[in-house]
């Protein structure tokens, strides 16, 4: 048996055009991006939670701010954070 060359994959394509993302962001300009990201991550963590305790780890910078929003939202939903 002869070995076949691996198939070439196409170059990665963007999922959305920048103009489409700007339109989505403009439609939700009343709620800051960090608050939206934190709320979405908290909802996702809540779906995955198997108990009343959730550990939130954060680094410095904007990701730390997102994590703070996540922790705040989960605490409001009666999780031990």
C-alpha atoms as one frame of an Amber mdcrd trajectory, in Angstrom:
protein
   0.000   0.000   0.000   1.243   3.459  -0.782   0.783   6.339   1.597  -1.318
   9.211   0.366  -0.366  12.804   0.946  -2.515  14.503   3.575  -5.344  16.572
   2.158  -4.694  20.285   2.115  -7.115  22.359   4.067  -8.367  25.684   2.832
  -7.067  28.832   4.449  -9.104  29.879   7.498 -11.963  32.190   6.660 -13.397
  34.809   9.023 -16.730  33.836  10.555 -18.034  37.373  10.305 -16.959  40.451
   8.441 -15.790  43.371  10.572 -18.692  45.477   9.295 -21.189  42.841  10.505
 -19.584  42.757  13.957 -19.678  46.552  14.170 -23.391  46.448  13.336 -24.043
  43.900  16.111 -22.049  45.961  18.607 -23.912  49.136  17.590 -27.250  47.390
  18.106 -26.218  46.578  21.679 -24.396  49.808  22.478 -26.640  50.416  25.494
 -24.903  47.564  27.348 -21.096  47.644  27.509 -19.225  44.737  25.946 -17.691
  43.615  29.265 -21.131  43.387  30.885 -22.502  41.386  27.949 -19.527  39.023
  27.908 -19.686  38.507  31.666 -23.421  37.851  31.607 -23.065  35.305  28.806
 -20.188  33.520  30.556 -22.123  33.447  33.847 -25.154  31.923  32.118 -22.916
  29.289  30.515 -21.211  28.493  33.854 -24.598  28.211  35.529 -25.699  25.634
  32.948 -22.546  23.579  33.562 -22.610  23.836  37.356 -23.232  20.643  39.265
 -23.437  22.295  42.675 -23.737  25.604  44.424 -20.023  26.461  44.302 -18.131
  27.879  41.349 -14.478  28.881  41.202 -13.769  31.917  39.018 -10.138  32.526
  38.067  -9.009  35.747  36.460  -5.864  37.325  35.179  -5.037  40.994  34.858
  -6.551  43.316  32.294  -9.894  43.160  30.559 -10.272  39.409  31.102 -10.073
  40.087  34.822 -12.909  42.563  34.454 -14.988  40.006  32.570 -14.339  37.456
  35.308 -15.403  39.962  37.963 -18.725  40.414  36.133 -19.105  36.617  35.922
 -18.499  36.231  39.661 -20.868  39.090  40.474 -23.640  37.597  38.319 -23.190
  34.106  39.776 -23.274  35.476  43.319 -26.508  37.263  42.494 -27.869  33.871
  41.369 -27.023  32.424  44.792 -23.861  30.544  43.881 -20.959  30.442  46.305
 -18.163  32.072  44.294
